[in-house]
Amino acid sequence: MTARFSEGELWRLTVAKLRGELKKKGLGTNGRKQQLIARLLNSNHIMSKVNENTETSPVVRQRMSNNKTSNGQISQGLNKVLKVPKRKRTISEMEYHQMRSGEKKERDSLVLWWRPFITFQYFCLELAALFYLGFLRLWRQKKTAAVSFLAFLLLIYIYQIQGPHQAFIGVLRKNFLWWGYWVGLGVLSSVGLGTGLHTFLLYLGPHIATVTLAAYECMSVDFPEPPYPNEIICPDTKMANISIWTIISKVRLEAIMWGAGTAIGELPPYFMARAARMSGSDLEEDEFEEIEELILEKNKHPDDLRFLERAKLGVHSLVHRVGFFGILACASIPNPLFDLAGITCGHFLIPFWTFFGATLIGKAIIKMHIQKLFVIFMFSEHHVEQVVHFIKYIPKFGPSLQAPFKEWLHHQKAKLHHKPGTIETQDASWLAWVFEKVVMLMIAYFVLSIINSMAQSYHKRCCKEKHSHLQKVAKE
């Protein structure tokens, strides 16, 4: 083995080839690539054989005797024959991969509930680094930043002065704020700052459900504006028939804006993987190391893969082989592994508009219509009444749960017939209290996940600087 492969060549072998070599030696073939190489190196005692020089050929022994220096050191000629590393080489390739593995474990441990002080410290340092880098980018683009700032001041001046244009500005402001609100919620749902804020469950889903209940109760979707969309009041006129498509048309714009926001939130993994591939950096390749090992594991032991590993391989294969339509298929269904699709597209340098176009169509049009249909179907009047009716059949707790649900539903319908200018009584509901606390907990966890993610980003930044230094020393 030592005569055929050096340590660097071992890393270029596939996992299947490494397992074949281990099988010939009667050694275990389980584990990841790093473990297989370590097992081969240890089995051959490469370092001990080089140091003891027990198996050198007569030619090498002759060179050793002829090139001994006065202090007993081996000359450079013998070092070239034995391929002994120079003193300037700080770590071997094996040690480098072991260091990378240790860094990843340390990075994964940077969470507030395990290491609160160091995590918060790294979060503050990453925040300061981002502000500093942002300032440097603005300073490099001084002219563009100055022109943008002057244009912003001009817009503020036009917005403030009185004139006939204020009517147009009022309409534009209302629509811009409404659209921006849903786009922002969509970005928060998928941007990857932390775990992602589930804004569909917290905001868009309840909004669609409220419009659905109001449409069947009022027999109309022409709610007066204002107070819609902040508050729904039944109009005086009624429609002959309310269908699912009528409600879909009513909530289509906010749903599309939310879906467009989720598509925008998927861009950071794509750009990070693309930048890493074009720069030749391997710091963003942890996911691909895992995928490559899973592919080899699938070819060798397909029955040993878990469901999540099969799902990752499916997303990677679909995006890599099918391209636009593969991205579209992954974006058109609720897919928690879509970040892997963005990383795959960035790694293989798939054009931006191919990735973003397929993502936008899938998330903002196809997936959003599927989700809207589901919510509208579940919250249509007869389905809600059936659910409330069947609650009483829940063992032990059914009758006690049915009464609050009936009261809440009756209160929501009564609010729809509330007339502007009249005082509305605010009845406290434990359902509303529970939902409010759930929202607060999810937002708090989202903030904590952002802190953890930024702390891990700073650790990765430090590791990148250390690796760059090691590469510089190795080149020297």
VOGU-3710 file (C-alpha; in Angstrom, 3 decimals, decimal comma):
1> mtarfsegel> 0,000/0,000/0,000  2,749/2,430/0,896  4,594/1,699/-2,356  1,491/2,462/-4,427  -0,169/5,362/-2,636  1,052/8,400/-0,776  -1,107/10,122/1,816  -2,257/12,715/-0,723  -3,142/9,975/-3,205  -5,206/8,200/-0,568
11> wrltvaklrg> -7,473/11,238/-0,279  -8,068/11,149/-4,027  -9,285/7,549/-3,901  -12,985/6,828/-3,689  -14,521/5,342/-0,568  -15,225/2,122/-2,481  -11,532/1,785/-3,454  -10,414/2,465/0,105  -12,781/-0,185/1,417  -11,423/-2,629/-1,170
21> elkkkglgtn> -7,868/-2,067/0,060  -8,959/-2,525/3,661  -10,816/-5,712/2,763  -7,651/-7,143/1,189  -5,837/-6,515/4,467  -8,641/-8,066/6,512  -9,491/-4,795/8,218  -12,868/-3,227/8,967  -14,552/-1,299/6,163  -17,045/0,760/8,181
31> grkqqliarl> -16,800/4,506/8,749  -16,281/7,686/6,768  -13,470/8,451/4,358  -11,270/10,067/6,999  -11,539/7,008/9,249  -10,753/4,623/6,371  -7,567/6,518/5,455  -6,464/6,671/9,079  -6,965/2,908/9,351  -4,848/2,295/6,236
41> lnsnhimskv> -2,075/4,595/7,403  -1,961/2,997/10,839  -1,984/-0,520/9,423  1,069/0,143/7,275  3,025/2,033/9,969  4,191/4,540/7,375  5,724/6,964/9,789  7,483/4,299/11,868  8,943/2,665/8,750  10,276/5,996/7,513
51> nentetspvv> 11,822/6,808/10,894  13,290/3,325/11,484  14,277/2,929/7,821  13,837/-0,836/8,091  12,654/-1,474/4,570  14,832/0,835/2,504  16,437/-0,624/-0,577  20,231/-1,067/-0,933  20,332/2,014/-3,161  18,686/4,091/-0,462
61> rqrmsnnkts> 21,035/2,688/2,224  23,987/3,638/0,041  22,639/7,183/-0,364  22,106/7,372/3,377  25,694/6,436/4,124  27,060/8,790/1,486  24,923/11,763/2,448  25,232/11,686/6,255  26,263/15,000/7,668  28,558/15,475/10,618
71> ngqisqglnk> 25,691/15,877/13,055  23,887/12,739/11,831  21,106/14,439/9,814  19,866/12,973/6,547  20,664/15,050/3,487  18,162/16,542/1,086  18,853/13,786/-1,491  17,642/11,067/0,872  14,665/13,228/1,861  13,665/13,405/-1,797
81> vlkvpkrkrt> 13,892/9,611/-2,182  11,886/8,926/0,981  9,540/11,899/0,381  10,042/13,118/3,943  8,078/16,343/4,535  10,079/19,542/4,863  10,182/21,365/8,183  8,142/24,254/6,735  5,166/21,971/6,210  3,127/22,642/9,337
91> isemeyhqmr> 0,489/19,893/9,120  -0,173/16,922/6,904  -3,305/16,508/4,826  -4,589/13,962/7,309  -4,071/16,376/10,183  -5,776/19,121/8,173  -8,950/17,077/7,727  -8,888/16,097/11,389  -8,583/19,784/12,260  -11,560/20,572/10,017
101> sgekkerdsl> -13,627/17,896/11,737  -12,757/19,262/15,174  -13,625/22,794/14,087  -17,028/21,671/12,853  -17,786/19,971/16,173  -16,753/23,077/18,071  -18,854/25,270/15,762  -21,928/23,095/16,272  -21,550/23,491/20,038  -21,806/27,291/19,819
111> vlwwrpfitf> -25,397/27,687/21,012  -26,741/29,805/23,836  -28,052/26,900/25,903  -24,674/25,104/25,932  -22,041/27,876/25,791  -23,904/31,149/26,421  -20,997/33,521/27,128  -18,710/32,571/24,241  -21,720/32,361/21,888  -22,897/35,857/22,757
121> qyfclelaal> -19,330/37,156/22,474  -18,947/35,669/18,993  -22,355/37,100/18,035  -21,230/40,619/18,999  -17,944/40,192/17,142  -19,724/38,958/14,013  -22,131/41,890/14,213  -19,196/44,296/14,456  -17,443/42,548/11,555  -20,544/42,840/9,361
131> fylgflrlwr> -20,888/46,547/10,129  -17,201/47,083/9,386  -17,343/45,159/6,087  -20,513/47,009/5,114  -18,824/50,348/5,780  -15,815/49,304/3,673  -18,068/48,342/0,760  -19,856/51,683/0,978  -16,525/53,493/1,121  -15,306/51,692/-2,000
141> qkktaavsfl> -18,505/52,737/-3,782  -18,506/56,328/-2,523  -20,027/57,813/-5,654  -22,835/55,295/-5,886  -23,576/55,646/-2,174  -23,630/59,448/-2,422  -25,973/59,447/-5,429  -28,280/56,939/-3,687  -28,356/59,052/-0,543  -29,203/62,223/-2,509
151> afllliyiyq> -31,963/60,388/-4,372  -33,345/59,202/-1,043  -33,380/62,771/0,287  -35,158/63,925/-2,885  -37,850/61,272/-2,444  -38,368/62,347/1,167  -38,747/65,973/0,024  -41,310/65,017/-2,635  -43,150/62,907/-0,068  -43,342/65,787/2,403
161> iqgphqafig> -44,386/68,711/0,197  -48,069/69,282/-0,491  -49,545/69,106/-3,972  -51,834/67,122/-6,306  -49,300/64,297/-6,340  -50,172/63,393/-2,731  -53,182/61,341/-3,876  -50,916/59,127/-5,993  -48,332/58,947/-3,196  -51,038/57,833/-0,733
171> vlrknflwwg> -52,084/54,946/-2,976  -48,453/54,020/-3,643  -47,591/54,136/0,066  -50,521/51,927/1,003  -49,742/49,293/-1,635  -45,986/49,435/-1,034  -46,362/48,946/2,714  -48,853/46,117/2,221  -46,728/44,307/-0,350  -43,504/44,947/1,549
181> ywvglgvlss> -45,075/43,566/4,718  -45,763/40,179/3,107  -42,473/40,098/1,202  -40,630/40,753/4,463  -42,500/37,956/6,220  -41,637/35,620/3,352  -37,954/36,514/3,594  -37,965/35,869/7,348  -39,494/32,460/6,698  -36,623/31,199/4,525
191> vglgtglhtf> -33,656/33,560/4,785  -31,609/31,121/6,870  -30,552/33,569/9,587  -31,453/30,874/12,084  -34,182/28,275/12,007  -36,552/30,494/10,013  -39,679/32,174/11,337  -42,751/30,158/10,323  -44,639/33,189/9,065  -47,123/31,153/7,041
201> llylgphiat> -48,428/29,464/10,185  -48,284/32,681/12,205  -49,522/35,303/9,732  -50,468/34,319/6,174  -52,356/31,135/7,085  -54,507/32,865/9,743  -55,145/35,766/7,322  -56,422/33,393/4,616  -58,492/31,505/7,192  -60,054/34,763/8,460
211> vtlaayecms> -60,932/35,887/4,924  -62,446/32,447/4,220  -64,650/32,483/7,335  -65,696/36,079/6,605  -66,512/35,330/2,955  -68,950/32,537/3,888  -70,474/34,525/6,755  -70,869/37,774/4,794  -71,571/36,097/1,431  -69,177/38,604/-0,102
221> vdfpeppypn> -65,491/39,457/-0,404  -65,975/43,164/-1,125  -64,949/44,195/2,383  -64,797/47,996/2,855  -61,343/49,585/2,783  -60,513/50,784/5,340  -60,681/48,976/7,780  -59,759/45,963/5,565  -57,242/44,321/5,723  -56,584/45,193/9,382
231> eiicpdtkma> -60,205/44,455/10,220  -63,005/42,770/8,270  -66,566/44,117/8,316  -69,368/42,611/6,256  -70,481/44,871/3,386  -74,131/45,748/2,780  -74,194/44,038/-0,621  -74,018/40,276/-0,955  -72,935/37,949/-3,724  -75,098/35,199/-5,165
241> nisiwtiisk> -72,481/32,533/-4,593  -69,124/32,188/-2,840  -66,661/29,727/-4,367  -63,125/28,713/-3,564  -61,852/30,621/-6,603  -63,490/33,825/-5,352  -61,569/33,599/-2,089  -58,340/32,680/-3,910  -58,649/35,847/-5,986  -59,139/37,908/-2,822
251> vrleaimwga> -55,919/36,706/-1,144  -53,855/36,083/-4,276  -51,722/39,242/-4,110  -50,527/38,853/-0,509  -49,892/35,148/-1,081  -47,767/35,845/-4,172  -45,828/38,554/-2,326  -45,150/36,155/0,550  -44,030/33,454/-1,878  -41,732/35,928/-3,655
261> gtaigelppy> -40,212/36,773/-0,272  -39,464/33,101/0,400  -37,765/32,877/-3,012  -35,599/35,906/-2,178  -34,697/34,303/1,159  -33,252/31,280/-0,681  -30,601/33,372/-2,454  -27,894/33,566/0,299  -27,018/29,806/0,198  -26,820/30,006/-3,593
271> fmaraarmsg> -24,487/33,016/-3,602  -22,306/31,625/-0,792  -21,811/28,283/-2,553  -21,181/30,011/-5,885  -18,599/32,378/-4,374  -16,852/29,487/-2,599  -16,689/27,463/-5,822  -15,340/30,352/-7,900  -12,735/31,285/-5,271  -11,624/27,699/-4,799
281> sdleedefee> -12,389/27,763/-1,075  -13,395/24,502/0,584  -14,919/26,039/3,710  -18,432/25,815/2,286  -17,973/22,233/1,131  -19,075/20,417/4,306  -22,453/19,687/2,786  -20,867/18,322/-0,376  -18,480/16,091/1,523  -21,530/14,597/3,218
291> ieelileknk> -23,391/14,238/-0,103  -20,431/12,542/-1,801  -20,126/10,058/1,044  -23,870/9,393/0,896  -23,635/8,730/-2,850  -20,837/6,215/-2,315  -22,730/4,675/0,593  -25,818/4,341/-1,585  -23,848/2,522/-4,283  -22,243/0,188/-1,739
301> hpddlrfler> -24,916/-0,272/0,937  -28,217/1,176/-0,349  -30,304/-0,416/2,401  -28,353/1,301/5,197  -29,455/4,840/4,313  -32,014/6,565/6,515  -35,041/8,428/5,166  -33,472/11,879/5,618  -30,287/10,792/3,844  -32,340/9,427/0,942
311> aklgvhslvh> -34,240/12,720/0,786  -30,985/14,713/0,607  -29,701/12,502/-2,193  -33,023/12,884/-4,016  -32,916/16,688/-3,880  -29,253/16,780/-4,951  -29,790/14,363/-7,847  -32,980/16,059/-9,059  -31,461/19,538/-9,106  -28,122/18,465/-10,602
321> rvgffgilac> -29,514/16,254/-13,362  -32,801/17,927/-14,335  -31,805/21,575/-13,888  -34,609/24,154/-14,205  -37,452/21,663/-13,874  -35,726/19,903/-10,995  -35,431/23,205/-9,105  -39,057/23,950/-9,987  -40,193/20,586/-8,617  -38,295/21,088/-5,341
331> asipnplfdl> -39,633/24,641/-4,931  -43,252/23,699/-5,698  -43,764/21,588/-2,590  -43,133/22,264/1,124  -39,475/21,249/1,256  -37,298/21,826/4,357  -34,255/20,649/2,364  -34,491/23,348/-0,306  -31,341/25,040/1,079  -29,480/22,043/-0,332
341> agitcghfli> -30,935/22,858/-3,764  -29,552/26,399/-3,533  -26,131/25,117/-2,431  -26,120/22,566/-5,262  -26,998/25,211/-7,858  -24,311/27,560/-6,550  -21,700/24,808/-6,438  -22,332/23,740/-10,034  -22,498/27,397/-11,196  -26,056/27,147/-12,489
351> pfwtffgatl> -27,041/30,573/-13,917  -28,735/32,933/-11,472  -31,929/33,429/-13,469  -32,320/29,691/-13,965  -32,203/29,143/-10,207  -34,158/32,230/-9,133  -36,721/31,972/-11,950  -37,570/28,359/-11,125  -37,614/29,139/-7,398  -39,884/32,167/-7,875
361> igkaiikmhi> -42,367/30,286/-10,075  -42,404/27,277/-7,768  -42,747/29,127/-4,469  -44,788/32,205/-5,420  -47,234/30,569/-7,823  -47,430/26,782/-7,643  -46,761/26,119/-3,953  -48,743/29,141/-2,778  -51,846/28,043/-4,691  -51,549/24,565/-3,164
371> qklfvifmfs> -51,278/26,040/0,335  -54,136/28,493/-0,284  -56,421/25,726/-1,524  -55,660/23,644/1,549  -56,344/26,476/4,036  -59,509/27,624/2,240  -60,803/24,061/2,034  -60,146/23,400/5,726  -61,707/26,685/6,908  -64,774/26,674/4,699
381> ehhveqvvhf> -67,943/27,043/6,754  -69,213/23,461/6,712  -65,747/21,993/7,455  -65,267/24,271/10,475  -68,682/23,313/11,814  -67,885/19,630/11,340  -64,595/20,017/13,201  -66,317/21,799/16,100  -68,975/19,094/16,148  -66,477/16,225/16,267
391> ikyipkfgps> -64,412/17,838/19,051  -66,906/16,558/21,595  -65,986/12,971/20,700  -62,422/13,426/21,969  -62,093/11,154/25,030  -62,268/12,934/28,406  -61,567/16,456/27,130  -64,006/16,648/24,203  -67,006/18,392/25,809  -64,817/20,847/27,744
401> lqapfkewlh> -62,959/21,813/24,553  -66,022/22,130/22,344  -67,607/24,990/24,316  -64,617/27,401/24,002  -64,326/26,654/20,285  -68,031/27,365/19,759  -67,761/30,571/21,762  -64,714/31,708/19,807  -66,383/30,953/16,459  -69,554/32,804/17,485
411> hqkaklhhkp> -67,486/35,792/18,629  -65,563/35,917/15,339  -68,783/35,885/13,316  -70,290/38,626/15,495  -67,226/40,833/14,915  -67,837/40,664/11,164  -71,193/42,437/11,596  -69,725/45,168/13,769  -70,510/48,627/12,391  -67,895/51,395/12,289
421> gtietqdasw> -68,307/53,928/15,070  -69,871/51,557/17,577  -68,041/50,343/20,659  -67,056/46,695/20,489  -66,750/44,636/23,644  -63,445/42,823/23,966  -64,013/39,312/25,289  -60,917/37,498/26,464  -60,528/34,014/24,965  -58,109/31,397/26,141
431> lawvfekvvm> -57,607/30,333/22,514  -56,434/33,841/21,627  -54,228/33,868/24,739  -52,621/30,524/23,779  -52,045/31,646/20,169  -50,463/34,886/21,370  -48,061/33,020/23,648  -47,164/30,557/20,883  -46,331/33,459/18,574  -44,144/35,037/21,256
441> lmiayfvlsi> -42,283/31,773/21,889  -41,651/31,194/18,182  -40,360/34,730/17,703  -38,109/34,380/20,773  -36,685/31,100/19,466  -36,147/32,717/16,065  -34,112/35,515/17,680  -32,053/32,993/19,672  -31,366/30,976/16,519  -30,127/34,146/14,787
451> insmaqsyhk> -27,660/34,726/17,634  -26,442/31,112/17,405  -26,103/31,286/13,624  -24,132/34,540/13,678  -21,831/33,195/16,413  -21,126/30,133/14,271  -20,516/32,405/11,278  -17,843/34,268/13,250  -16,210/30,963/14,224  -16,200/29,970/10,550
461> rcckekhshl> -14,681/33,354/9,678  -11,857/32,747/12,175  -11,247/29,262/10,793  -11,060/30,639/7,270  -8,370/33,117/8,290  -6,422/30,343/10,022  -6,634/28,093/6,967  -5,488/30,925/4,704  -2,471/31,438/6,953  -1,623/27,719/6,880
471> qkvake> -1,852/27,665/3,082  0,415/30,693/2,873  2,994/29,051/5,150  2,838/25,819/3,118  3,477/27,717/-0,119  6,495/29,470/1,421
//
